[in-house]
Amino acid sequence: MGLLDDAKEAEPKLPKPPEIKKIEPPRKELPRADGGYGTGGRDLDDEIPF
């Protein structure tokens, strides 16, 4: 069983992977142009004509 022991010792030492950045959860509402979050008063420009 010496082969298994040799193979285990021969495994390369991999460098530690870079830290994974946490992805922000999606926002329910996009920020408005003025930087605030609006809850009312939609402009007609926001509507999609069909």
C-alpha positions as CSV (number, residue, x, y, z in Angstrom):
1,M,0.0,0.0,0.0
2,G,3.0,2.3,-0.3
3,L,1.8,3.6,-3.7
4,L,-1.2,5.3,-2.1
5,D,0.9,7.0,0.5
6,D,3.3,8.3,-2.1
7,A,0.5,9.7,-4.2
8,K,-0.9,11.5,-1.3
9,E,2.4,13.1,-0.5
10,A,2.9,14.1,-4.1
11,E,-0.2,16.3,-4.3
12,P,0.7,19.8,-5.2
13,K,0.2,22.6,-2.7
14,L,-2.2,25.0,-4.3
15,P,-2.2,28.6,-3.3
16,K,-5.2,29.9,-1.3
17,P,-7.9,31.2,-3.7
18,P,-8.5,34.9,-3.6
19,E,-11.3,36.0,-1.3
20,I,-14.7,36.0,-3.1
21,K,-16.5,39.2,-3.0
22,K,-20.1,39.0,-1.7
23,I,-22.6,39.9,-4.4
24,E,-25.3,42.3,-3.3
25,P,-28.8,41.0,-3.5
26,P,-30.9,42.6,-6.2
27,R,-32.8,45.8,-5.2
28,K,-36.6,45.8,-5.4
29,E,-36.5,49.3,-6.9
30,L,-33.9,51.1,-8.9
31,P,-32.5,54.3,-7.4
32,R,-33.9,57.5,-8.9
33,A,-31.8,60.1,-10.7
34,D,-31.8,62.3,-7.6
35,G,-30.4,59.4,-5.6
36,G,-33.5,58.7,-3.6
37,Y,-36.0,55.9,-3.8
38,G,-39.4,56.9,-5.0
39,T,-42.5,55.1,-4.0
40,G,-45.2,57.1,-5.8
41,G,-45.7,59.4,-8.8
42,R,-44.5,57.6,-11.9
43,D,-43.8,59.7,-15.0
44,L,-45.5,58.8,-18.2
45,D,-42.0,58.3,-19.7
46,D,-41.7,55.2,-17.5
47,E,-44.7,53.5,-19.2
48,I,-43.9,51.2,-22.2
49,P,-46.3,51.8,-25.1
50,F,-47.8,48.7,-26.6
